[in-house]
Amino acid sequence: MRSIFCAALMPLCGLLAAGCSAETGSTPASALHADPSAFDGERALSEARAFVELGPKVAGTPACMAAAEYIRDRLAGLGLDAAIDDFEEESPAGATRFRNVEGVLRGGGRDWIILGCHYDTKEGIAPGFAGANDSGSGVGVLLELARIICAGGGAGNCSLLFAFFDGEECKLDYGPQDGFHGSRRMARRFSQEGRAGNVRGVIVADMVGDEDLRVALPRNGDRALMLAVLSAAAAEGIRDRFSLARWNTLDDHQAFLDAGMPAVVLIDFTYGSAPGLNDYWHTGADTIDKLSAQSLGMAGRVICRALAHLDAAGPGRRQE
């Protein structure tokens, strides 16, 4: 899915201390209609289960295209302006057709908040491999977030873009033409259209359904967004489930960072048969029975609080 490598520790002692305070994590005044307590982990799990039951979704295949249409229809049914961005890029398999799915809720200003996950699955893992945690969990969380925001009255100061990326998984090894096709496409479009400066934040959810949820925020993330996530976790009383990683992680947030947009990824890279192991990742053991409604609920509520924090910032202002 991605490469992980050690990185020099940056001075984040103040960030860690601030993130431990529940008071810091209190939800600021926001026009966003989203109550964290309304996020239903069981609903998110049901969404993930229904998506996983569609089967493998290898980028460029008819099954992956059908999955994109499924997500688009779910978003439209929830009340979002939903569309598919269909594009072709070179990959190790040659010219490959990819489809990003986008769901938009218009806010009152010019700024944007992007919520992202990938929906494609890795090829060649096991017969019928459908990526329960490694794609399904993020899809479930984003669809449930879309539901509660629509039910609560819609977006606030910022427009919300729910982005479901295709082509996150690489065919051979990550490189300019292998992996992260969907996120690079979206980041490039925002830059070309002159909208990158209006993005207050990009929050990506990846592998957030493990029963023993332990989210580690990679060092290659926006400092202010990391603080917002840690503070939100403190406000939820689950700060012990969220930490700063000692490494960088290549994931869909990186394309936005490279384009000058603040971004962070929530990822639990200890998805395995015992604490600290990651031996379910990219194996046939990544199945729906490993996902926890409680963990999906924790991830969803933390993201919801972080959204409110971003939405409360002044127009055109990035978090300091």
N, C-alpha and C positions, 0 to 999 in steps of 0.2 A: 504494500500500500504506500509506504513512504520510507524514507531513510531517516534514521535518528543518529545524531553524532554529538559527542561531548562539546561543550562550549565553555568559554571562560565565564565565570560567574560575574554578573554585573551587579553594581551596588543597589540592591533592592531591599535593604534592611527596613527602610521606612515604609516601603510598600507592604512588606510582610506584617509590620506592626499595625499599620492602618487597616489591613485586611482582617485583623483579628478582632476589630471592634464592631460590635453589632450596631452601635450608634452610628458609626460611619456608614454602615450598610442600610440605614433607614431609607425608604424609597422617597426621593425628592418630589416636589410638586411637578406634576406632568399632566399634559392633556391626553396622554395615551390611556385608552379605555382597556386596561388589562389588570385584573386582580390576580396576583400570584396564587392565592388560595383556590382560585377557580380551575387551575390546571389539574387535570385528572390523569394520574399515571395509568390507571386502568384503560382509559380511552386511548392514551398514547400507545399502550401495549397492543390494544386491538387494532389500531392503525398499522403498527409495525407488523403484526401477524398477518393481516390481510395483504400487505405489500409483499412480505416474504413468500406467501403462498402463491404469488405470481410466478415464482421460480427464478432461475438464473437470468441475469440482466447484463450480459457482456456487451460493452459498448460496440455499436455498429451492427448489432444483430436485430432482427425483427422483434425479438422478445424485449429488448431494451427500448425499442421505439414504442412498443405497446405499453411498457411501464411508464414512459413519459406521458402518454395520453391518459393513462390511469391517474397520475398525479395531477395533471391539468384539470381533469374532470372533477377530482376531489376538491381542488382549490376553488373552482368555479361554483361547485355546489355549496361551499362554505360562504360564498359571497365575494370572493376576490376577483379582480380583473386578471384572468389567467391566460397564458400564452406559451407557445413553444418556440424557442429560438433554434432553428434547424441550420446547422452549418457543417462544412466539410473541412477536414484538416488531414495532413499527412501523419501517419503513425507507422510503426514497424510492420503493420499489416497492409500498408499502402494507403491510398486515399480512403478515409473513414468518415462516415456520417455520424455526427453527434447531435444530441438534442438536450439543451438546457430547458428546464421548466421554470417559469417565472409567475409568481402571484403577487399582485400589487394592491396595497391599500393606500389610497391617497390621503396625505396629511394636509395640514393647514399652511405649511411653508415650503421652501425650496429644497430643504435638506432631506437626506435619505439615511435610513438604517437598513443594512442588509443582513438577513438571517440566512445562513447557508448550510447545506449538507450535500453529500454525494449520494446518488441512488444506483449507480452501476455496481456490478460485482466482478470480482477477480476471476479470470479464466483459468481453467485447468487445475482447480483445487481438488474437487471431488465430484462425482456424478450428482447432478441436481443442486450443486452448491448455490445458495441463495443469499448468503451474507446477512444473517439476522442482526448481529451487532454492528458489523462492518458494512453499513448502509441502511439497514432496516431501522435501527434505533434512531438515527438522525431524522429519517423520514417521519417516523411516528411522533417525535417531539415537535417538529416544525408544523405538522398538520394539526396537532392539538393546540399549539400556540396560535395558529391561524383561527381555529375555532373560537377560543376564548376571547380573542381580540375582536373578532367580528360580532360575537354575541354581546360583548360589552359596549359596543357602539362604534368601533372602528379605530383608525389611527389617530394620532394626536398632532403635535407640531410637525413631526417628520412623516414623510411617506415611508412605508415599510415595503421592502422587497423580499419576498420569500423565494430563495434561489435553490433549486435542486440541480446540482451539477452532474453532467455526464462526463465520462472519460477520466475520472480521478485515478482509477487503477491503471498501472502501466502494463504494457504487453511484455516488455523485457526488463528495462531498467529506466528509472526516471531520467528524463532529459528534455531538451527543447521540443521534441516531437513525440514524446512518450509520457503520458500521464498528465493529470491536471488540465486537461483540454478545456473543460467547461469553465473552471474558475479563471483561467487565463483569458478566455474569450470574453467573459463578463467584465473583468478588470480592464481589458483593452477597450471595450466599448465605452465604459464610463469615462476613460481618459480621452478617447477620440471625440466624444460628444461634449467634452468640457464639464462633466458632472463630478469628476473625482474630488474636487474641492468642496463639494456639497455632501460628501459622505461622512457622517459623524462617526460611524463605526460599522465594522463587519464582524459578526459573531458566527463562527462555524461550529456545528455540533457533529462529532464523529466518535463512534464507539462509546456511547453514554448509557448503555443498558445493562452492564454487568451487575449481578446481584451485590457484589462487594464493590460498590462504586468508589473509585479513587481517581478523581480528575486531577491531572498534572498539567498546568498551563506552561507550554514550552516557552523558552527564553526569547525566541524570535516571535514576539507578539508586542502589541502596543502597550506601553506601560500603564497608561490611564485606563485602558480597557481591562487589563489584568486586575487593577485595583477595583474597578467596578464589579468584576466577577467575584473577587475575594470578599468584598464588602457585602455583596448580595448573599453569598453563602453564609457569612456571619449573621446577617439579618434573619436567615432561615434557620439558624441554629445548627448548621451542618458544615461549619468552617473546617472541621477535621477531615472532611471528605475532599477538600480542594487544597491544592498546594502549588508551589512553583517548581517546575521541573529543573533538573540540572543539565538539560540538553536543549538543543534546537530540534524542531520537528518539521519536516516538509509535509505540508498538507494544503488544502484548498485556500487557506488564509494567506499563503505566501504571495500569491499573484497580486493580491490587493496591497500588501505591504510594499512589494516591489514597485507598484504604481503610485505610492505615496498616500495610500488610504490606511487609516488605523484599523487594525484587524487582530483577532485573537481566535484560537481554536480551543474548544473544550474537548479533551480526549483522555480516555482511560486506557493506558497502554499496559495494564496488568490484568488482562482478560484471560484467566487460565484456571487450571485445576487446583491451584493452591495459591495463597497470598504471595504476590510479587511475581508470579509467572504470567507469561503471555502466550501459553501454548494452545489456546483456542483460536487465536488470530490466524487467518488464512489457512484454516484446516476445516475438514468436514464436521468438526465439533462446534463450529459457530452456528448453532441452531436456536430456534425460537424459545425452546425450554430454558435456555441460559439467560434470557432477558427478564428483568425485574420491573414490575410496575412502579415499585417504590423508587428505584433508581431513576427511571425515566421521569418520575414526578419531581425528584430533587433537581435534576438537570433543567427541566422545564421551568420550575419556579425561580431558579437562580437566573436563568436567561430572561425571564419576564421582568425581574427586578432590575437587571442590567439595562434592559430596554427602556424602562421608565427613567432611569438615570440619564441615558443618552438623550431621550426625548425632552428632558427638562433643560438641557443646555441651551444657551442663547443661539439665535439663528446664525448659521455660517461659522459657528465656533467649534473647534475641536476641543476635546477634553484636555485639560492641563494636568 
